[in-house]
Amino acid sequence: MKTEVQSPSPLRDLTEQLASGGTTPTAVAESALARIADLDPAIHAWAHLDPDAVRSAAARIQTSDPGGVLWGVPVGVKDLIDVAGMPTRCGSELRSAEPASTDADCVARARALGALPVGKTVTTEFGYFKPGPTRNPRAVDHTPGGSSSGSAAAVAAGMVPLAFGTQTAGSLTRPASFCGVAGFVTAHGELPTAGITGLSPRLDTVGLLARTVSDLHFAWTALRDGTRAPVLEPSTPRRLRLWSGFELGEVSPDMTAALRTTAGTAQSAGVRCREVDAAAAVVALTEHHHTVMAYDAARERAVEAAQPEKISAPLAELFAAGAQTTEAQYRAALAGIAETRRLLLAALDEDEAILGPAALGAAPRGHDATGTPVLSRPWQAMGLPVVTIPGKRDSAGLPLGLQLIGRPGAEQRLFETAAWLESVL
C-alpha cells in the first residue's frame, strides 16, 4: 500500500497553487470557512469571525495583483493584535466590541503581501493565565495551552495554515507543543509590536504558528523582507547543546525521553551533543523575567490594574507584585539578564543552538489552567529566537514539542537545524 507523504511546506504548496491559478482566494476562503463551521463548535478557537466579511475580503484579493508572497492565504490573528474592522477584546470584559481602526504592524505587513486575516483567535485574559474557551484539537478534554491558544488550535485543526501569536513568557511555545504544531518566537524587536496589547515592552514578541518548520520559515521570510524563501533544506548541525529543564520544574518522563532519543539520533548522525551547564544562571533568568514582567505589566496595563474586581486573581496578583517592585530591583533584573545573555552567547559556538523541552510535558487534562510557561521564561528574558518542533508523542499519544533556541541574526541556520530535527522526530 502506498503511503502519502506530507509536504514539508503545505503553506508554500498553497501559495504556488494560488499563484498558478490552481485555486483561488475565494475557494480557499470558502474551504477555511467550511472547516471552521464544522470543527469550531467543539474547539472554540475563534473570538471573532464574520464569514460574510471574509468572503468580501477574499473577493477583493482575487481582483488584486497576485504578486504578493502570501496572496490569498487565510491567516488567524491572536486577539491581542489589532485588525482593522475587528474588535480587540483581549479575552477580557474590560474591552469593548468597538472595531480597531488600523492594523497592527505585523498584520499590515501580511495584508500588504496579499494575506487574508480571517478573524481573531482566542487568547487568555490579556495574555496571562485566565483561560479562554478554546479546546485542544488533539484531545478536547485537555488544555491547548496559552495565551496563543486559539491560534495554535486553529492551525492544529487545519482551519488556517498560518496564525499570528505573541509571547511574553511562554505564550506561543507552550501551545505549539501542546497542540502538536510548529511555532516560531521571533527575536525581540525582529518584528514590530505596534498595535499589540502587551504586558511588557521589554519582553513582548510576535510569533507564528504553522503546521511545519518549513511553513514557519516561508512565512517569516515573507514578513521580514517580502520575498519568497528558497525551499528550506534541512541541515545536520555539527553541534547541539542539550538542556533538560530539570532546574525549573518536574519534566515528565515522556518529555525527557523525547529529548534523549532525539539527542541519540543526532549523535548517531555525527552531531556533537553536550549539556548546557548553566543551571544557576537559568534559575536567575527565570526570576529576573518575572520581575521585569510584573514591573512592566503594572505600568503598561495601569487602567486594567485599577479595576481589580473586573480581572482574574492571577492577573491582579501580577499587577500587585509589579506595583511593589522598585525601579532599583527592575534595573538590577535587566542588568542580570543582559550579563547572562552576553556570557551565554559568548559560550555558544557560532552555529550552535540549544535543544530542550518546550513544556514540562504533554497538555494537562482540564480547562481551568493552561500549564506553566516556566521553561520559556529564561530564553524569553534574553529575547532569543525559538522554534518549537513538533513530532514526538507521549505514552497516551499526546503531542510533545521540543524547543530549539538560537542566536538573534542566525535564524536561517536555526531553521535549517530545526527542519532536520523535525525530519528525524
C-alpha positions as CSV (number, residue, x, y, z in Angstrom):
1,M,0.0,0.0,0.0
2,K,1.4,3.4,-1.0
3,T,1.7,5.8,1.9
4,E,1.1,9.5,1.3
5,V,4.0,11.7,2.5
6,Q,3.1,15.1,3.8
7,S,4.8,18.0,2.0
8,P,7.4,19.7,4.2
9,S,5.7,23.0,3.4
10,P,1.9,22.9,2.9
11,L,1.9,26.7,3.0
12,R,4.4,27.0,0.1
13,D,2.3,24.5,-1.8
14,L,-0.9,26.6,-1.2
15,T,0.8,29.8,-2.4
16,E,2.0,28.1,-5.5
17,Q,-1.4,26.8,-6.3
18,L,-2.9,30.2,-5.8
19,A,-0.2,31.9,-7.9
20,S,-0.6,29.4,-10.8
21,G,-4.4,29.6,-10.8
22,G,-4.8,26.1,-9.5
23,T,-7.2,27.5,-6.9
24,T,-8.5,31.0,-6.0
25,P,-8.6,33.2,-2.9
26,T,-12.4,32.8,-2.8
27,A,-12.1,29.0,-3.0
28,V,-9.5,28.9,-0.3
29,A,-11.6,31.2,1.9
30,E,-14.7,29.1,1.5
31,S,-12.7,25.9,2.3
32,A,-11.4,27.6,5.5
33,L,-14.9,28.8,6.5
34,A,-16.4,25.3,5.9
35,R,-13.8,23.7,8.1
36,I,-14.3,26.3,10.8
37,A,-18.0,25.8,10.7
38,D,-17.5,22.1,11.0
39,L,-14.9,22.0,13.8
40,D,-15.1,25.2,15.8
41,P,-18.3,24.4,17.7
42,A,-16.2,21.8,19.6
43,I,-12.9,23.7,19.6
44,H,-13.8,27.3,20.1
45,A,-10.6,28.7,18.5
46,W,-12.2,32.0,17.3
47,A,-13.1,35.0,19.3
48,H,-14.3,37.0,16.3
49,L,-15.3,35.6,12.9
50,D,-17.6,37.3,10.3
51,P,-18.0,34.9,7.3
52,D,-19.6,37.5,5.0
53,A,-16.7,39.9,5.7
54,V,-14.2,37.1,4.9
55,R,-16.0,36.4,1.6
56,S,-15.9,40.1,0.7
57,A,-12.2,40.4,1.5
58,A,-11.4,37.3,-0.5
59,A,-13.2,38.6,-3.5
60,R,-11.3,41.9,-3.2
61,I,-8.0,40.0,-3.0
62,Q,-8.9,37.9,-6.0
63,T,-9.2,41.1,-8.2
64,S,-5.9,42.4,-6.8
65,D,-2.3,41.9,-8.1
66,P,-1.4,38.3,-7.2
67,G,2.3,39.2,-6.8
68,G,2.3,39.2,-3.0
69,V,4.0,36.2,-1.4
70,L,1.0,35.4,0.8
71,W,-1.6,36.3,-1.8
72,G,-4.9,34.7,-0.9
73,V,-3.6,32.9,2.2
74,P,-6.0,32.8,5.2
75,V,-4.4,33.8,8.5
76,G,-5.6,33.7,12.0
77,V,-4.7,36.6,14.3
78,K,-4.5,36.4,18.1
79,D,-7.0,38.7,19.8
80,L,-4.3,40.9,21.4
81,I,-3.3,42.1,17.9
82,D,-5.3,44.8,16.1
83,V,-7.0,44.1,12.8
84,A,-8.8,46.9,11.2
85,G,-12.6,46.4,11.3
86,M,-12.4,43.8,14.0
87,P,-12.6,44.2,17.8
88,T,-9.6,43.5,20.0
89,R,-11.2,42.0,23.1
90,C,-8.0,40.6,24.8
91,G,-10.0,37.9,26.4
92,S,-11.5,40.5,28.9
93,E,-14.8,42.1,29.6
94,L,-12.9,45.4,30.0
95,R,-12.6,45.7,26.3
96,S,-15.5,46.8,24.1
97,A,-16.6,45.4,20.8
98,E,-15.6,48.6,19.0
99,P,-13.5,47.6,16.0
100,A,-9.9,48.7,15.6
101,S,-9.3,51.4,13.1
102,T,-6.0,50.2,11.8
103,D,-3.9,47.0,11.6
104,A,-1.1,46.2,13.9
105,D,2.2,46.5,12.0
106,C,2.6,42.7,11.7
107,V,-0.9,42.3,10.2
108,A,-0.3,45.3,7.9
109,R,2.8,43.5,6.6
110,A,0.8,40.3,6.0
111,R,-2.0,42.2,4.3
112,A,0.4,44.0,2.0
113,L,1.7,40.6,0.9
114,G,-1.9,39.6,-0.1
115,A,-2.8,37.6,3.1
116,L,-6.4,37.4,4.3
117,P,-6.9,37.9,8.0
118,V,-9.8,35.6,8.7
119,G,-10.6,36.6,12.2
120,K,-9.4,36.9,15.8
121,T,-8.3,33.8,17.7
122,V,-9.0,33.3,21.4
123,T,-6.4,34.5,23.9
124,T,-6.2,34.2,27.6
125,E,-7.0,37.4,29.5
126,F,-4.5,40.0,28.4
127,G,-2.1,37.2,27.5
128,Y,-1.8,36.0,31.1
129,F,-3.2,32.9,32.9
130,K,-7.1,33.0,32.8
131,P,-8.1,30.5,30.1
132,G,-10.5,31.2,27.3
133,P,-12.9,28.7,25.9
134,T,-10.5,27.0,23.4
135,R,-10.1,23.2,23.5
136,N,-7.1,21.2,22.3
137,P,-7.9,19.7,18.9
138,R,-5.6,16.7,19.7
139,A,-7.6,15.9,22.8
140,V,-10.6,18.2,23.6
141,D,-10.6,17.4,27.3
142,H,-7.0,18.8,27.6
143,T,-5.9,22.4,27.6
144,P,-4.5,23.9,24.3
145,G,-2.0,26.0,26.4
146,G,-1.9,29.7,26.5
147,S,-2.0,32.5,25.7
148,S,-1.9,31.9,21.9
149,S,-4.4,29.1,22.5
150,G,-6.8,29.9,19.6
151,S,-4.0,30.4,17.1
152,A,-2.4,27.1,17.9
153,A,-5.7,25.2,17.9
154,A,-6.8,26.8,14.6
155,V,-3.6,25.7,12.9
156,A,-3.7,22.2,14.5
157,A,-7.3,21.7,13.4
158,G,-6.4,22.7,9.8
159,M,-8.7,25.8,9.9
160,V,-6.0,28.1,8.7
161,P,-2.4,27.3,7.5
162,L,-0.8,30.2,9.4
163,A,-1.6,32.2,12.5
164,F,-0.1,35.1,14.5
165,G,0.6,34.7,18.2
166,T,2.6,36.6,20.7
167,Q,4.9,35.6,23.6
168,T,5.8,37.4,26.8
169,A,6.6,34.3,28.9
170,G,5.7,31.0,27.2
171,S,2.6,32.1,25.3
172,L,3.4,30.6,21.9
173,T,6.0,27.9,22.6
174,R,3.7,26.0,25.1
175,P,0.5,25.9,23.0
176,A,2.6,24.9,19.9
177,S,3.9,22.0,22.0
178,F,0.5,21.1,23.5
179,C,-1.3,21.2,20.1
180,G,1.4,19.5,18.1
181,V,2.2,22.3,15.6
182,A,5.4,24.3,14.8
183,G,5.9,27.6,16.4
184,F,8.4,30.4,16.0
185,V,9.1,33.1,18.5
186,T,11.0,35.9,16.8
187,A,14.0,37.6,18.5
188,H,12.9,40.6,20.5
189,G,12.4,43.5,18.1
190,E,12.6,41.4,15.0
191,L,9.0,42.1,14.1
192,P,7.3,45.4,15.3
193,T,4.8,45.1,18.2
194,A,2.9,48.3,17.4
195,G,-0.8,47.7,17.5
196,I,-0.5,44.8,20.0
197,T,-1.9,44.9,23.5
198,G,1.0,43.6,25.6
199,L,2.2,43.2,29.1
200,S,5.9,44.1,28.8
201,P,7.6,46.1,26.1
202,R,10.9,44.6,27.2
203,L,9.6,41.0,26.7
204,D,6.6,41.1,24.3
205,T,7.4,39.5,20.9
206,V,5.5,38.5,17.8
207,G,5.4,34.8,16.8
208,L,4.0,32.5,14.2
209,L,2.2,29.1,14.2
210,A,2.1,26.7,11.3
211,R,2.0,23.0,10.5
212,T,5.7,22.6,9.8
213,V,9.0,24.2,10.4
214,S,9.3,24.9,6.6
215,D,6.0,26.7,6.7
216,L,7.3,28.9,9.5
217,H,10.4,29.7,7.6
218,F,8.4,30.6,4.5
219,A,6.1,32.9,6.5
220,W,9.0,34.5,8.5
221,T,11.0,35.3,5.3
222,A,7.9,36.8,3.6
223,L,7.1,39.0,6.6
224,R,10.7,40.0,7.2
225,D,11.6,41.2,3.6
226,G,8.6,40.4,1.4
227,T,10.3,37.7,-0.6
228,R,9.5,34.1,-1.4
229,A,12.0,32.0,0.6
230,P,14.0,29.3,-1.3
231,V,13.0,25.7,-0.3
232,L,14.3,25.1,3.2
233,E,16.9,22.4,3.1
234,P,17.3,20.5,6.4
235,S,20.9,20.6,7.6
236,T,22.5,18.3,10.1
237,P,24.1,20.5,12.7
238,R,27.7,20.0,13.8
239,R,26.9,20.7,17.4
240,L,24.0,20.9,19.8
241,R,23.7,22.0,23.4
242,L,21.2,19.9,25.4
243,W,19.1,21.4,28.1
244,S,17.0,19.2,30.4
245,G,15.0,21.9,32.1
246,F,15.2,20.0,35.4
247,E,16.3,23.0,37.4
248,L,13.0,24.8,36.7
249,G,10.4,22.1,37.2
250,E,9.4,18.4,37.1
251,V,9.8,17.5,33.5
252,S,7.7,14.4,32.6
253,P,9.5,11.1,31.9
254,D,8.0,11.1,28.4
255,M,9.3,14.6,27.6
256,T,12.7,13.6,29.0
257,A,12.7,10.5,26.8
258,A,11.8,12.6,23.8
259,L,14.8,14.8,24.3
260,R,17.1,11.9,24.9
261,T,16.1,9.8,22.0
262,T,16.3,12.9,19.7
263,A,19.8,13.6,21.1
264,G,20.7,9.9,20.5
265,T,19.6,10.1,16.9
266,A,21.6,13.3,16.4
267,Q,24.7,11.7,17.9
268,S,24.3,8.7,15.6
269,A,24.3,11.2,12.7
270,G,27.6,12.7,13.9
271,V,26.3,15.6,15.8
272,R,28.4,16.6,18.9
273,C,26.0,17.0,21.8
274,R,26.9,18.4,25.1
275,E,24.9,19.6,28.1
276,V,24.1,23.2,29.0
277,D,26.0,23.8,32.2
278,A,24.2,26.9,33.5
279,A,21.5,25.8,36.0
280,A,22.1,28.7,38.4
281,A,22.0,31.2,35.6
282,V,18.8,29.7,34.1
283,V,17.1,29.9,37.5
284,A,18.3,33.5,38.0
285,L,17.0,34.4,34.5
286,T,13.6,33.0,35.3
287,E,13.4,35.1,38.4
288,H,14.6,38.2,36.5
289,H,12.0,37.5,33.9
290,H,9.2,37.6,36.4
291,T,10.5,40.8,38.0
292,V,10.6,42.6,34.6
293,M,7.2,41.2,33.5
294,A,5.4,42.3,36.7
295,Y,7.0,45.7,36.8
296,D,6.2,46.5,33.2
297,A,2.7,45.0,33.4
298,A,1.7,47.1,36.3
299,R,2.5,50.2,34.3
300,E,1.7,49.1,30.8
301,R,-1.8,47.9,31.9
302,A,-2.4,50.6,34.6
303,V,-6.0,51.1,33.5
304,E,-6.8,47.5,34.0
305,A,-4.8,47.2,37.2
306,A,-7.0,50.0,38.7
307,Q,-10.1,47.7,38.2
308,P,-9.1,44.5,40.2
309,E,-12.8,43.5,40.6
310,K,-13.0,43.0,36.8
311,I,-9.9,40.9,36.3
312,S,-8.8,37.5,37.4
313,A,-7.0,36.9,40.6
314,P,-3.7,35.8,38.9
315,L,-3.6,39.0,36.8
316,A,-4.4,41.1,39.8
317,E,-1.6,39.4,41.7
318,L,0.8,40.1,38.8
319,F,-0.1,43.8,38.9
320,A,0.2,44.0,42.6
321,A,3.7,42.4,42.5
322,G,4.7,44.8,39.8
323,A,3.5,47.8,41.8
324,Q,5.6,46.7,44.8
325,T,8.7,46.2,42.6
326,T,11.1,49.1,42.9
327,E,12.9,50.7,40.0
328,A,16.2,49.5,41.5
329,Q,15.0,45.9,41.5
330,Y,13.8,46.3,38.0
331,R,17.1,47.8,36.8
332,A,19.0,45.0,38.6
333,A,16.9,42.4,36.8
334,L,17.6,44.0,33.4
335,A,21.3,44.1,34.1
336,G,21.3,40.5,35.2
337,I,19.6,39.4,32.0
338,A,22.0,41.4,29.9
339,E,25.0,40.0,31.5
340,T,23.8,36.4,31.3
341,R,22.9,36.9,27.7
342,R,26.4,38.2,26.9
343,L,28.0,35.2,28.6
344,L,25.7,32.6,27.1
345,L,26.1,33.8,23.5
346,A,29.8,34.0,24.0
347,A,29.9,30.4,25.2
348,L,27.9,29.1,22.2
349,D,29.7,28.3,19.1
350,E,28.7,30.4,16.1
351,D,26.4,27.8,14.6
352,E,25.3,26.1,17.8
353,A,21.7,26.0,19.2
354,I,20.2,24.8,22.4
355,L,17.7,21.9,22.3
356,G,15.3,21.4,25.2
357,P,11.8,20.6,26.2
358,A,9.2,23.1,25.1
359,A,7.0,22.3,28.1
360,L,7.1,20.2,31.2
361,G,5.1,17.5,29.4
362,A,2.1,17.0,27.3
363,A,-1.0,19.1,27.7
364,P,-2.6,18.7,31.1
365,R,-6.2,17.4,31.3
366,G,-8.8,20.1,32.1
367,H,-9.5,23.6,31.1
368,D,-9.1,25.6,34.3
369,A,-5.4,26.3,33.7
370,T,-3.1,26.5,30.6
371,G,0.1,24.9,32.0
372,T,3.2,26.6,33.2
373,P,5.5,28.8,31.0
374,V,8.5,28.3,33.2
375,L,10.6,26.5,30.5
376,S,10.3,29.5,28.2
377,R,11.0,32.3,30.7
378,P,14.8,32.3,30.6
379,W,15.1,32.4,26.8
380,Q,12.3,34.9,26.5
381,A,14.1,37.1,29.1
382,M,17.1,37.2,26.8
383,G,15.0,37.8,23.7
384,L,16.3,34.8,21.7
385,P,14.6,33.3,18.7
386,V,13.0,29.9,19.4
387,V,11.5,27.3,17.1
388,T,9.1,24.7,18.6
389,I,9.5,21.4,16.7
390,P,6.5,19.0,16.6
391,G,6.6,15.3,16.1
392,K,7.0,13.4,19.4
393,R,4.2,11.9,21.4
394,D,3.8,10.7,25.0
395,S,2.6,7.3,26.0
396,A,-1.0,8.4,25.7
397,G,-0.5,9.7,22.2
398,L,-0.5,13.4,23.1
399,P,1.9,15.8,21.3
400,L,5.3,16.7,22.8
401,G,7.2,19.6,21.4
402,L,11.0,20.4,21.7
403,Q,12.3,23.9,21.5
404,L,15.4,24.9,19.6
405,I,16.9,28.2,20.9
406,G,19.3,30.1,18.7
407,R,21.1,33.4,18.2
408,P,19.4,36.6,17.0
409,G,20.6,37.2,13.5
410,A,21.3,33.5,12.8
411,E,17.6,32.5,12.2
412,Q,18.4,30.9,8.8
413,R,20.7,28.4,10.4
414,L,18.3,27.9,13.3
415,F,15.5,26.9,10.8
416,E,17.8,24.6,8.9
417,T,18.7,22.7,12.1
418,A,15.0,22.7,13.2
419,A,13.9,21.3,9.9
420,W,16.5,18.5,10.2
421,L,15.3,17.7,13.7
422,E,11.7,17.7,12.6
423,S,12.6,15.2,9.9
424,V,14.1,12.8,12.5
425,L,11.3,13.3,15.0
